[in-house]
Amino acid sequence: MRVNVVSDVHGNAKDLAIAGDGADALICLGDLVLFLDYADHSRGIFPDLFGVENADRIVELRSARRFDEAREFGRGLWAELGIDKETAIEAAVRRQYAELFAAFPTPTYATYGNVDMPALWHEYARPGTTVLDGERVEIGGRVFGFVGGGLPTPMRTPYEISDEEYAAKVEAIGEVDVLCSHIPPDVPELTYDTVARRFERGSRALLDAIRRTRPRYSLFGHVHQPLVRRMRVGATECVNVGHFAARGRPWSLSW
């Protein structure tokens, strides 16, 4: 049995269409949407609406952790554009979801990332794509548990939930063989991004569950350039499956 695993797709529909090749199933750990490519500021919803020069500026402010200034700058751009922000973003996300969900092979098991819009997924998930969040499923005789979304940050991305709500989802899946989430457990080596030069938010609830229930694997993404991609926490192999938008290759698990 082999499953291929991807995370942080961020608009890469071309490679997503072949990500399941050679595998019995594909697992997607979220962040399908591309709002802004930090490596190429011409790509994403933001530059499509406001141009590359403004994208350069928003990246500069966020990278300097000047989040209040970045939000104020963004509000000014929306005011100048003169259209409803939520309507415009939803329309752009829908265009991306139509292409990305069409690229999923059968079967695909998917959960949400922090930049996703869960309310729209049911409209685009076709037969053969199973969406799971705080739920578990058996694949090839092993139990996989899925926890979607992210925790609150200054970035205020679309699907950030409270620590308590996140912990409840972790608790709901119970003991599993493979723990699948978008964000990593709260381990410094796994949460530090070497390019952004900051710690991303990891989950203490995930870490506690790993220590308590000892799954074989903890699989996640979210941190695009982690200090450590793979390490053991007790009996559990913790693996950042990679920034699929840039790499274009899945991580594989066979048994």
Stockholm file with secondary structure:
# STOCKHOLM 1.0

chainA/1-255         MRVNVVSDVHGNAKDLAIAGDGADALICLGDLVLFLDYADHSRGIFPDLFGVENADRIVELRSARRFDEAREFGRGLWAELGIDKETAIEAAVRRQYAELFAAFPTPTYATYGNVDMPALWHEYARPGTTVLDGERVEIGGRVFGFVGGGLPTPMRTPYEISDEEYAAKVEAIGEVDVLCSHIPPDVPELTYDTVARRFERGSRALLDAIRRTRPRYSLFGHVHQPLVRRMRVGATECVNVGHFAARGRPWSLSW
#=GR chainA/1-255 SS CEEEEECCCTTCHHHHTTTTTTSSEEEECSCCCCSCCSSCTTSSHHHHHHCHHHHHHHHHHHHTTCHHHHHHHHHHHHHHHTSCHHHHHHHHHHHHHHHHHHHCCSSEEECCCTTCCHHHHHHHCCTTEEECSSEEEEETTEEEEEECCBCCCTTCCTTBCCHHHHHHHHHHHCSCSEEEESSCBSCHHHHEETTTTEECCCBHHHHHHHHHHCCSEEEECCCSSBSCSEEEETTEEEEECCCHHHHCCCEEEEC
#=GC SS_cons         CEEEEECCCTTCHHHHTTTTTTSSEEEECSCCCCSCCSSCTTSSHHHHHHCHHHHHHHHHHHHTTCHHHHHHHHHHHHHHHTSCHHHHHHHHHHHHHHHHHHHCCSSEEECCCTTCCHHHHHHHCCTTEEECSSEEEEETTEEEEEECCBCCCTTCCTTBCCHHHHHHHHHHHCSCSEEEESSCBSCHHHHEETTTTEECCCBHHHHHHHHHHCCSEEEECCCSSBSCSEEEETTEEEEECCCHHHHCCCEEEEC
//
